[in-house]
Amino acid sequence: MTGGTSPYNLSVWLVDSADTSRWASYGDFSVGDESTDFQLTVDGFESSSSSVGDSLSSHSGKKFSTRDLDLDEDGDRNCAEEMQSAGWKVHLQLASIESTS
């Protein structure tokens, strides 16, 4: 999935404790290779085939940030260290999916 020339489709499925399923679909998903700091590309949110809103596209173009390699764009803060998790961060927020109903 990293470093390839073709984007992938992405479907994210969530099931809550009441066994209710929700999902989001994207037409363009890829993760760059090490030379791009594993830059995330996610685009093409497919609202007609998704049951939740889009909260992932805002993370497109972000680099993968870890506690020991702060690549987020949040100034002098290290989001990965503060949140105790690695990922593509935007102002101390991980990519999330929100219900539309």
CORQUIGI-V94305 format. One line per field, one symbol per residue. ss: DSSP state (~ for helix, > for strand, _ for the rest). phi: phi as a letter, one per 20 degrees, with the letter a starting at -180 (. if undefined). psi: psi as a letter, one per 20 degrees, with the letter a starting at -180 (. if undefined). Layout:
ss: ???
phi: ???
psi: ???
This chain:
ss: _>_____>>>>>>>>_____>>>>>>>>>>>__~~~___>>>>>>_~~~__>____~~~_____>>__>_________~~~~~___>__>__>_____>__
phi: .emfedfdeccddccefemeecbcccebbbcfegfdllfecbbmgdffdcdceecdffefneefdcgebfdfddleedffffelbeqedclmdegbcdfed
psi: hqjriprrqppppqpaijkpqqqqqqiopqprahijklpppprlpnhijqjrrojhhiipiqqpprhinnjrklcjqnhhghilqqaoqolkpqprpqqi.
